[in-house]
Amino acid sequence: MEFLQPPFMQRALLAAVLVGVIAPAVGIYLVQRRQALMGDGIGHIAMTGVGLGFLLSTSPVWMATAVAVVGSIVMELVRWYGRTRGDIALAMLFYGGMAGGVLLINLSDTGSNANLTSYLFGSLSTVSSEDITAICLLAAFVLLVTLGLRRQLFAVSQDEEFARVTGLPVRALNLLIAVTAAVTVTVAMRVVGLLLVSALMVVPVAAAQQISKSFKVTFVLSVVIGTAVTLAGTVTSYYQDVPPGATIVLLAIGVFVVLTLLATPVARRRARSSEASAECTLEGEASEVPAARHATNGVRV
């Protein structure tokens, strides 16, 4: 267990575990809502917060969280009211967020392109004790929301109209999902980076869906997969000196491919079994028709 000795690896592993748990926990709701790329958009906006943190000499994580939360709320408002030109408004928001972050971080005295790269693609070796404190607090908030309100969030993600009829505060819950996704992005940016965080929110969920049709089982499996790939990617980056964010995402995609290959024969067998059952049912119904006619003729005679 050599990799457990350095203090920076202890912090990196703790951050990786927390991100591996909360990213799929939020991502499952985004996948249900068909908003798989929402995390990518929030990541672009969070770059402005990172640059602002360096410019104001404050914590980039907390500043990125604040800006990402505001950006996620604006995204939801655009989704509600900007039906005709909403896609253009979102594109301007995303690209403006990325450009603002690059500009601000270069205007600051403490920021540089090296700092920018670590936030774009992740840098576990630079996770500080202050970062760990912020990550733990934000991860606790995400878990509290995704587990405590899982029934309400699932209902809104599945069918907004039905959730509205049942009396749920649909708009408030939609905003809560957006804010939780924003918090998750800022937590994960130190592990996989802002450009790759969306993959960690979506790919473990997609992999779990290959072998599970239940929401509860998919939730648990996606969290297990997320935790496993983040830990494996972190340890691999320590021994092989490879980028942790890219390694984690590629491992997640590898798990998705393996589970898809394993699930395909099972799905085919189920499909053939369903077809055979349907054919037997049709044959049985067809054989009952002549018998019924014969019985009717007998009565008439």
Residue frames relative to the residue before (quaternion, step in Angstrom):
aa qw qx qy qz dx dy dz
M 1.0000 0.0000 0.0000 0.0000 0.00 0.00 0.00
E 0.0740 0.8412 -0.5285 0.0868 3.54 0.91 0.96
F 0.6622 0.5436 -0.3178 0.4062 3.58 0.98 -0.83
L 0.6225 0.5489 -0.3446 0.4386 3.61 1.23 -0.27
Q 0.5611 0.6525 -0.3756 0.3440 3.59 1.21 -0.28
P 0.6976 0.4590 -0.3133 0.4522 3.66 0.75 -0.90
P 0.5303 -0.6489 0.4391 0.3239 3.61 -0.91 0.84
F 0.6437 0.5283 -0.3432 0.4344 3.61 0.98 -0.74
M 0.6437 0.5030 -0.3306 0.4726 3.61 1.12 -0.59
Q 0.5962 0.5480 -0.3644 0.4599 3.58 1.10 -0.59
R 0.6624 0.4795 -0.2974 0.4928 3.55 0.98 -0.85
A 0.6504 0.5305 -0.3170 0.4417 3.58 0.96 -0.86
L 0.6723 0.4932 -0.3021 0.4620 3.59 0.93 -0.87
L 0.6322 0.5200 -0.3345 0.4670 3.59 1.01 -0.76
A 0.6599 0.4964 -0.3041 0.4750 3.58 0.94 -0.89
A 0.6475 0.5301 -0.3168 0.4465 3.58 0.99 -0.84
V 0.6516 0.5127 -0.3181 0.4597 3.59 0.93 -0.85
L 0.6662 0.5047 -0.3072 0.4550 3.57 0.87 -0.93
V 0.6741 0.4801 -0.2968 0.4764 3.58 0.93 -0.87
G 0.6396 0.5382 -0.3233 0.4435 3.58 1.01 -0.79
V 0.6654 0.4838 -0.2984 0.4840 3.58 1.15 -0.57
I 0.7815 0.3987 -0.2153 0.4288 3.58 0.64 -1.09
A 0.5926 0.5916 -0.3881 0.3850 3.63 1.02 -0.62
P 0.7111 0.4003 -0.2852 0.5027 3.67 0.78 -0.82
A 0.5870 0.5921 -0.3717 0.4082 3.61 1.12 -0.62
V 0.6913 0.4001 -0.2565 0.5442 3.57 1.15 -0.63
G 0.6367 0.5802 -0.3245 0.3907 3.55 0.96 -0.88
I 0.6058 0.5771 -0.3705 0.4035 3.60 1.03 -0.65
Y 0.6526 0.4888 -0.3153 0.4857 3.59 1.09 -0.64
L 0.6325 0.5185 -0.3344 0.4682 3.59 1.04 -0.70
V 0.6377 0.5149 -0.3249 0.4719 3.59 1.02 -0.77
Q 0.6418 0.5175 -0.3212 0.4660 3.59 0.97 -0.83
R 0.7149 0.4371 -0.2413 0.4895 3.59 1.06 -0.75
R 0.3951 -0.7246 0.4596 0.3280 3.58 1.35 -0.05
Q 0.5042 0.6007 -0.4434 0.4339 3.54 0.97 0.96
A 0.0812 0.8602 -0.4988 0.0686 3.54 0.99 0.90
L 0.7244 0.4292 -0.2470 0.4796 3.61 1.08 -0.62
M 0.3678 0.7460 -0.4871 0.2662 3.60 1.23 0.16
G 0.6356 0.5428 -0.3287 0.4398 3.59 0.99 -0.81
D 0.6231 0.5386 -0.3385 0.4550 3.57 1.06 -0.72
G 0.6611 0.5044 -0.3040 0.4649 3.58 0.97 -0.85
I 0.6512 0.5039 -0.3150 0.4720 3.57 0.97 -0.84
G 0.6119 0.5618 -0.3439 0.4378 3.57 1.08 -0.70
H 0.6221 0.5291 -0.3344 0.4703 3.56 1.06 -0.74
I 0.6748 0.4945 -0.2940 0.4622 3.57 0.92 -0.95
A 0.6424 0.5525 -0.3276 0.4179 3.60 0.97 -0.84
M 0.5353 0.6296 -0.4114 0.3844 3.60 1.17 -0.43
T 0.6062 0.5428 -0.3546 0.4605 3.59 1.07 -0.67
G 0.6435 0.5212 -0.3168 0.4625 3.58 1.02 -0.78
V 0.6281 0.5268 -0.3346 0.4648 3.58 1.02 -0.78
G 0.6776 0.4882 -0.2874 0.4689 3.57 0.89 -0.96
L 0.6454 0.5187 -0.3162 0.4630 3.56 1.03 -0.78
G 0.6174 0.5507 -0.3385 0.4484 3.57 1.08 -0.72
F 0.6693 0.4725 -0.2973 0.4902 3.60 0.97 -0.83
L 0.6544 0.5290 -0.3198 0.4354 3.58 0.97 -0.83
L 0.7555 0.3654 -0.1892 0.5098 3.58 1.02 -0.86
S 0.4028 -0.7384 0.4483 0.3025 3.59 1.34 0.08
T 0.4820 0.6075 -0.4721 0.4193 3.56 0.92 1.01
S 0.7097 -0.4432 0.3217 0.4433 3.56 -1.28 0.03
P 0.4033 -0.7250 0.4989 0.2506 3.63 -0.63 1.04
V 0.6172 0.5594 -0.3522 0.4267 3.60 1.08 -0.68
W 0.7014 0.4519 -0.2761 0.4771 3.58 0.84 -0.97
M 0.6514 0.5019 -0.3237 0.4680 3.59 0.98 -0.77
A 0.6389 0.5108 -0.3251 0.4745 3.58 1.01 -0.77
T 0.6155 0.5437 -0.3448 0.4547 3.59 1.05 -0.72
A 0.6668 0.5064 -0.3036 0.4548 3.58 0.89 -0.95
V 0.6922 0.4674 -0.2829 0.4716 3.59 0.85 -0.96
A 0.6536 0.5143 -0.3200 0.4538 3.61 0.96 -0.80
V 0.6287 0.5272 -0.3361 0.4624 3.60 1.02 -0.75
V 0.6522 0.4953 -0.3099 0.4829 3.59 0.94 -0.89
G 0.6606 0.5150 -0.3038 0.4540 3.57 0.96 -0.88
S 0.6531 0.5125 -0.3204 0.4563 3.61 0.98 -0.80
I 0.6270 0.5219 -0.3325 0.4731 3.59 1.08 -0.72
V 0.6390 0.5117 -0.3203 0.4767 3.58 1.00 -0.82
M 0.6235 0.5417 -0.3351 0.4533 3.59 1.02 -0.78
E 0.6647 0.4915 -0.3065 0.4720 3.59 0.95 -0.83
L 0.6377 0.5185 -0.3274 0.4661 3.58 1.01 -0.77
V 0.6360 0.5092 -0.3244 0.4806 3.58 1.02 -0.76
R 0.6424 0.5246 -0.3258 0.4538 3.59 1.00 -0.79
W 0.6794 0.4874 -0.2953 0.4622 3.59 1.03 -0.74
Y 0.8358 0.2685 -0.0917 0.4701 3.56 0.72 -1.11
G 0.7152 0.4531 -0.2683 0.4596 3.60 1.09 -0.56
R 0.0342 0.8589 -0.5097 0.0356 3.56 0.73 1.05
T 0.7236 0.4509 -0.2631 0.4514 3.60 0.96 -0.79
R 0.8150 0.1413 -0.0544 0.5594 3.58 0.84 -0.95
G 0.2454 0.8152 -0.4941 0.1766 3.56 1.15 0.57
D 0.6474 0.5308 -0.3318 0.4348 3.58 0.99 -0.79
I 0.6410 0.5105 -0.3281 0.4700 3.60 1.04 -0.73
A 0.6487 0.5195 -0.3179 0.4564 3.58 0.96 -0.87
L 0.6615 0.4971 -0.3086 0.4692 3.60 0.96 -0.83
A 0.6307 0.5304 -0.3394 0.4535 3.59 0.97 -0.79
M 0.6584 0.4985 -0.3076 0.4727 3.59 0.95 -0.86
L 0.6342 0.5326 -0.3232 0.4578 3.57 1.05 -0.77
F 0.6779 0.4960 -0.2935 0.4564 3.59 0.89 -0.95
Y 0.7220 0.4404 -0.2616 0.4650 3.57 0.75 -1.04
G 0.6183 0.5373 -0.3376 0.4638 3.57 1.11 -0.67
G 0.6341 0.5355 -0.3253 0.4532 3.57 1.04 -0.76
M 0.6701 0.4854 -0.2992 0.4752 3.58 0.94 -0.87
A 0.6736 0.4923 -0.3014 0.4615 3.59 0.90 -0.92
G 0.6421 0.5273 -0.3250 0.4516 3.60 1.00 -0.79
G 0.6432 0.5266 -0.3219 0.4532 3.57 1.02 -0.78
V 0.6569 0.5062 -0.3104 0.4646 3.59 0.94 -0.90
L 0.6693 0.5061 -0.3017 0.4527 3.57 0.94 -0.90
L 0.6990 0.4859 -0.2838 0.4414 3.59 0.81 -1.01
I 0.6741 0.5018 -0.3143 0.4416 3.57 0.92 -0.83
N 0.6701 0.4686 -0.3021 0.4900 3.60 1.15 -0.52
L 0.6242 0.5220 -0.3418 0.4701 3.60 1.21 -0.35
S 0.6168 0.5679 -0.3514 0.4167 3.57 1.17 -0.50
D 0.5468 -0.6311 0.4496 0.3172 3.55 -1.24 0.47
T 0.7438 0.4126 -0.2144 0.4802 3.58 1.12 -0.66
G 0.6496 0.5399 -0.3195 0.4295 3.57 1.17 -0.39
S 0.0234 -0.7797 0.6258 0.0038 3.56 -1.29 0.45
N 0.6883 -0.4590 0.3513 0.4383 3.55 -1.30 0.07
A 0.5893 0.5649 -0.3672 0.4458 3.60 1.14 -0.55
N 0.6354 0.5084 -0.3199 0.4852 3.58 1.02 -0.80
L 0.6378 0.5426 -0.3192 0.4437 3.56 0.99 -0.87
T 0.6589 0.5164 -0.3063 0.4532 3.58 0.93 -0.90
S 0.6542 0.5243 -0.3249 0.4377 3.59 0.94 -0.81
Y 0.6913 0.4457 -0.2828 0.4935 3.60 1.08 -0.63
L 0.6342 0.5320 -0.3338 0.4510 3.59 1.11 -0.57
F 0.8256 0.2022 -0.0673 0.5225 3.58 0.90 -0.93
G 0.5687 -0.6153 0.3778 0.3940 3.60 1.25 0.07
S 0.0699 0.7751 -0.6254 0.0560 3.55 -1.16 0.67
L 0.2054 -0.8334 0.5039 0.0965 3.55 0.13 1.32
S 0.6298 0.5652 -0.3448 0.4063 3.59 1.07 -0.64
T 0.7077 0.4432 -0.2613 0.4843 3.59 1.22 -0.38
V 0.3977 0.7104 -0.4906 0.3107 3.61 1.24 0.20
S 0.2212 -0.8038 0.5440 0.0950 3.57 -0.65 1.13
S 0.6801 -0.4606 0.3637 0.4393 3.56 -1.31 0.09
E 0.6253 0.5295 -0.3364 0.4642 3.59 1.07 -0.70
D 0.6259 0.5299 -0.3279 0.4690 3.57 1.06 -0.78
I 0.6464 0.5254 -0.3194 0.4518 3.57 0.97 -0.85
T 0.6300 0.5276 -0.3348 0.4611 3.59 0.99 -0.79
A 0.6718 0.4878 -0.2921 0.4748 3.57 0.91 -0.93
I 0.6569 0.5169 -0.3129 0.4510 3.59 0.92 -0.89
C 0.6565 0.5121 -0.3165 0.4545 3.61 0.92 -0.85
L 0.6740 0.4901 -0.3021 0.4629 3.59 0.89 -0.89
L 0.6860 0.4764 -0.2852 0.4701 3.57 0.89 -0.90
A 0.6389 0.5204 -0.3271 0.4627 3.59 1.03 -0.75
A 0.6158 0.5379 -0.3434 0.4621 3.60 1.05 -0.70
F 0.6332 0.5207 -0.3259 0.4709 3.59 1.01 -0.79
V 0.6666 0.5111 -0.3052 0.4486 3.59 0.88 -0.94
L 0.6706 0.4900 -0.2982 0.4704 3.60 0.92 -0.88
L 0.6201 0.5460 -0.3395 0.4495 3.57 1.02 -0.77
V 0.6917 0.4665 -0.2768 0.4768 3.59 0.94 -0.87
T 0.7343 0.4601 -0.2587 0.4267 3.59 0.69 -1.08
L 0.7158 0.4013 -0.2564 0.5107 3.60 1.10 -0.57
G 0.6939 0.4965 -0.2873 0.4353 3.57 0.90 -0.88
L 0.7828 0.2582 -0.1363 0.5495 3.59 1.08 -0.70
R 0.2258 0.8308 -0.4918 0.1303 3.59 1.15 0.48
R 0.6488 0.5152 -0.3354 0.4486 3.63 0.96 -0.75
Q 0.6808 0.4798 -0.2899 0.4715 3.58 0.89 -0.91
L 0.6701 0.4934 -0.3039 0.4640 3.60 0.92 -0.87
F 0.6298 0.5254 -0.3337 0.4647 3.58 1.05 -0.72
A 0.6483 0.5243 -0.3195 0.4502 3.58 0.95 -0.87
V 0.6744 0.4825 -0.2926 0.4761 3.58 0.93 -0.88
S 0.6660 0.5115 -0.3036 0.4502 3.58 0.98 -0.81
Q 0.6771 0.4955 -0.2900 0.4603 3.58 1.07 -0.71
D 0.7991 -0.1164 0.1507 0.5702 3.59 0.72 -1.06
E 0.2951 -0.7932 0.5074 0.1622 3.57 -0.23 1.27
E 0.6480 0.5313 -0.3305 0.4343 3.59 0.96 -0.82
F 0.6563 0.4964 -0.3092 0.4766 3.58 0.95 -0.87
A 0.6474 0.5164 -0.3195 0.4606 3.59 0.98 -0.85
R 0.6410 0.5184 -0.3245 0.4636 3.58 1.04 -0.74
V 0.6432 0.5261 -0.3161 0.4579 3.60 1.01 -0.83
T 0.6852 0.4848 -0.2857 0.4623 3.59 1.04 -0.77
G 0.6007 -0.6146 0.3401 0.3817 3.59 1.28 -0.02
L 0.4521 0.6862 -0.4639 0.3310 3.60 1.21 0.18
P 0.4580 -0.6634 0.5074 0.3044 3.63 -1.07 0.66
V 0.2241 -0.8448 0.4711 0.1195 3.55 0.31 1.31
R 0.6918 0.4806 -0.3012 0.4469 3.60 0.80 -0.94
A 0.6462 0.5122 -0.3241 0.4638 3.57 0.97 -0.78
L 0.6677 0.4895 -0.3016 0.4728 3.58 0.98 -0.80
N 0.6178 0.5305 -0.3434 0.4679 3.59 1.05 -0.69
L 0.6483 0.5037 -0.3101 0.4793 3.56 1.00 -0.82
L 0.6396 0.5301 -0.3235 0.4530 3.57 1.02 -0.80
I 0.6296 0.5167 -0.3325 0.4754 3.60 1.02 -0.77
A 0.6620 0.5095 -0.3052 0.4572 3.58 0.93 -0.90
V 0.6655 0.4931 -0.3021 0.4720 3.58 0.93 -0.89
T 0.6493 0.5133 -0.3171 0.4630 3.59 0.97 -0.83
A 0.6294 0.5178 -0.3291 0.4769 3.58 1.04 -0.75
A 0.6394 0.5267 -0.3240 0.4570 3.60 1.01 -0.80
V 0.6471 0.5084 -0.3126 0.4744 3.57 0.97 -0.84
T 0.6440 0.5308 -0.3166 0.4509 3.58 0.98 -0.85
V 0.6288 0.5418 -0.3325 0.4478 3.57 0.98 -0.83
T 0.7015 0.4612 -0.2781 0.4667 3.58 0.85 -0.93
V 0.6048 0.5324 -0.3572 0.4724 3.60 1.12 -0.55
A 0.7428 0.4478 -0.2252 0.4438 3.56 0.88 -0.99
M 0.5334 0.6733 -0.4141 0.3012 3.60 1.13 -0.41
R 0.6491 0.5040 -0.3325 0.4626 3.61 1.11 -0.48
V 0.6787 0.4784 -0.2832 0.4799 3.58 1.25 -0.38
V 0.8311 0.1202 -0.0377 0.5417 3.61 0.64 -1.08
G 0.5275 -0.6464 0.4105 0.3680 3.59 1.20 -0.23
L 0.6192 -0.5889 0.3825 0.3514 3.55 -1.18 0.61
L 0.6800 0.4983 -0.3009 0.4459 3.60 1.07 -0.62
L 0.7547 0.3692 -0.1996 0.5042 3.60 1.19 -0.42
V 0.4550 0.7246 -0.4400 0.2728 3.58 1.24 -0.18
S 0.6082 0.5732 -0.3622 0.4127 3.60 1.03 -0.71
A 0.6141 0.5585 -0.3468 0.4366 3.59 1.07 -0.71
L 0.6819 0.4832 -0.2914 0.4653 3.59 0.95 -0.84
M 0.6405 0.5119 -0.3233 0.4724 3.59 1.20 -0.44
V 0.7667 0.3926 -0.1763 0.4765 3.58 1.10 -0.70
V 0.6843 0.5356 -0.3108 0.3851 3.60 0.77 -1.05
P 0.6589 0.4850 -0.3471 0.4583 3.70 0.82 -0.74
V 0.6258 0.5223 -0.3372 0.4710 3.59 1.07 -0.69
A 0.6606 0.4990 -0.3051 0.4705 3.58 0.92 -0.90
A 0.6391 0.5188 -0.3273 0.4640 3.60 1.03 -0.73
A 0.6651 0.4997 -0.3061 0.4628 3.59 0.93 -0.87
Q 0.6358 0.5497 -0.3295 0.4301 3.60 1.04 -0.70
Q 0.5627 0.6161 -0.3881 0.3914 3.58 1.18 -0.40
I 0.7969 0.2570 -0.1236 0.5325 3.58 1.08 -0.67
S 0.7469 0.3157 -0.2087 0.5467 3.58 1.24 0.12
K 0.2133 -0.7752 0.5835 0.1145 3.56 -1.07 0.80
S 0.6063 0.5512 -0.3468 0.4563 3.58 1.28 -0.17
F 0.5229 -0.6433 0.4571 0.3221 3.58 -0.98 0.83
K 0.6638 0.5189 -0.3129 0.4384 3.59 0.89 -0.91
V 0.6844 0.4667 -0.2881 0.4804 3.58 0.89 -0.92
T 0.6263 0.5340 -0.3336 0.4597 3.58 1.01 -0.78
F 0.6225 0.5453 -0.3295 0.4544 3.58 1.01 -0.84
V 0.6995 0.4691 -0.2771 0.4624 3.58 0.78 -1.03
L 0.6784 0.4990 -0.2980 0.4494 3.58 0.87 -0.95
S 0.6546 0.5124 -0.3254 0.4506 3.59 0.94 -0.81
V 0.6367 0.5079 -0.3280 0.4786 3.60 1.04 -0.72
V 0.6386 0.5153 -0.3248 0.4703 3.60 1.00 -0.81
I 0.6621 0.4949 -0.3059 0.4724 3.58 0.92 -0.88
G 0.6553 0.5235 -0.3128 0.4458 3.58 0.92 -0.90
T 0.6692 0.4904 -0.2962 0.4732 3.56 0.94 -0.88
A 0.6571 0.5268 -0.3118 0.4399 3.58 0.95 -0.88
V 0.7131 0.4506 -0.2812 0.4575 3.61 0.81 -0.92
T 0.6353 0.5159 -0.3511 0.4549 3.61 1.03 -0.63
L 0.6508 0.4968 -0.3151 0.4799 3.58 1.00 -0.78
A 0.6719 0.4950 -0.2975 0.4638 3.58 0.89 -0.95
G 0.6642 0.5046 -0.3067 0.4584 3.58 0.97 -0.82
T 0.6449 0.5212 -0.3208 0.4578 3.58 1.02 -0.77
V 0.6724 0.4808 -0.2949 0.4794 3.59 0.90 -0.91
T 0.6425 0.5215 -0.3232 0.4591 3.60 0.99 -0.81
S 0.6544 0.5114 -0.3210 0.4552 3.59 0.95 -0.80
Y 0.6229 0.5435 -0.3419 0.4469 3.60 1.12 -0.62
Y 0.7541 0.4010 -0.2174 0.4725 3.58 0.86 -0.96
Q 0.7777 0.3562 -0.1803 0.4856 3.59 0.98 -0.78
D 0.3456 -0.7637 0.4770 0.2642 3.59 1.29 -0.11
V 0.4087 0.6678 -0.4997 0.3706 3.56 0.78 1.11
P 0.6290 -0.5438 0.3811 0.4043 3.62 -1.15 0.47
P 0.4360 -0.7314 0.4507 0.2679 3.64 -0.65 1.02
G 0.6489 0.5410 -0.3348 0.4173 3.59 0.92 -0.87
A 0.6855 0.4727 -0.2810 0.4771 3.56 0.84 -0.99
T 0.6413 0.5296 -0.3272 0.4485 3.59 0.99 -0.79
I 0.6495 0.5211 -0.3113 0.4580 3.57 0.95 -0.88
V 0.6787 0.4888 -0.2965 0.4610 3.59 0.86 -0.92
L 0.6653 0.4932 -0.3116 0.4659 3.61 0.93 -0.83
L 0.6237 0.5174 -0.3436 0.4746 3.60 1.05 -0.66
A 0.6369 0.5215 -0.3285 0.4632 3.60 1.00 -0.77
I 0.6502 0.4973 -0.3126 0.4819 3.58 0.99 -0.82
G 0.6239 0.5413 -0.3338 0.4542 3.58 1.05 -0.74
V 0.6369 0.5093 -0.3209 0.4817 3.59 1.00 -0.81
F 0.6289 0.5360 -0.3310 0.4556 3.59 0.99 -0.81
V 0.6654 0.5017 -0.3052 0.4608 3.60 0.90 -0.92
V 0.6623 0.5107 -0.3090 0.4528 3.60 0.90 -0.92
L 0.6913 0.4708 -0.2866 0.4673 3.59 0.86 -0.92
T 0.6126 0.5372 -0.3488 0.4632 3.58 1.10 -0.62
L 0.6630 0.4965 -0.3028 0.4713 3.59 0.95 -0.87
L 0.6669 0.4877 -0.3059 0.4732 3.59 1.02 -0.74
A 0.7083 0.4770 -0.2692 0.4453 3.59 0.99 -0.78
T 0.5604 0.6427 -0.3917 0.3457 3.61 1.11 -0.54
P 0.6765 0.4650 -0.3293 0.4666 3.69 0.77 -0.81
V 0.6313 0.5291 -0.3375 0.4556 3.59 1.01 -0.76
A 0.6547 0.5088 -0.3111 0.4645 3.58 0.96 -0.86
R 0.6462 0.5155 -0.3243 0.4600 3.60 1.01 -0.76
R 0.6488 0.5108 -0.3222 0.4629 3.58 0.96 -0.83
R 0.6462 0.5138 -0.3188 0.4655 3.58 1.01 -0.81
A 0.6448 0.5178 -0.3225 0.4605 3.57 1.02 -0.81
R 0.6618 0.4919 -0.3122 0.4717 3.60 0.95 -0.85
S 0.6377 0.5250 -0.3267 0.4592 3.58 1.02 -0.77
S 0.6499 0.5106 -0.3150 0.4666 3.57 1.02 -0.81
E 0.6486 0.5135 -0.3163 0.4643 3.57 1.01 -0.82
A 0.6487 0.5140 -0.3148 0.4647 3.58 1.00 -0.84
S 0.6498 0.5082 -0.3184 0.4670 3.58 0.97 -0.80
A 0.6478 0.5153 -0.3189 0.4616 3.57 1.01 -0.80
E 0.6508 0.5127 -0.3156 0.4626 3.60 1.01 -0.81
C 0.6417 0.5156 -0.3238 0.4663 3.59 0.99 -0.80
T 0.6420 0.5243 -0.3210 0.4581 3.56 1.00 -0.80
L 0.6628 0.4991 -0.3011 0.4701 3.59 0.97 -0.86
E 0.6512 0.5115 -0.3158 0.4633 3.59 0.98 -0.82
G 0.6446 0.5221 -0.3198 0.4579 3.55 1.05 -0.80
E 0.6572 0.4995 -0.3089 0.4724 3.57 0.99 -0.81
A 0.6499 0.5184 -0.3199 0.4545 3.57 1.04 -0.80
S 0.6724 0.4941 -0.3034 0.4600 3.62 0.98 -0.76
E 0.6295 0.5465 -0.3395 0.4356 3.58 1.14 -0.50
V 0.5861 0.6109 -0.3727 0.3801 3.60 1.14 -0.56
P 0.6861 0.4529 -0.3111 0.4769 3.69 0.77 -0.88
A 0.6321 0.5338 -0.3461 0.4424 3.59 0.99 -0.76
A 0.6461 0.5129 -0.3205 0.4656 3.56 1.00 -0.78
R 0.6448 0.5182 -0.3242 0.4589 3.57 1.01 -0.79
H 0.6418 0.5293 -0.3179 0.4549 3.56 0.99 -0.90
A 0.6535 0.5080 -0.3128 0.4658 3.57 0.96 -0.87
T 0.6493 0.5209 -0.3130 0.4573 3.57 1.00 -0.78
N 0.6408 0.5175 -0.3207 0.4677 3.58 1.03 -0.82
G 0.6326 0.5407 -0.3366 0.4406 3.54 1.02 -0.76
V 0.6426 0.5176 -0.3262 0.4612 3.56 1.02 -0.77
R 0.6550 0.5239 -0.3196 0.4409 3.55 0.96 -0.87
V 0.6315 0.5238 -0.3362 0.4624 3.61 1.01 -0.76
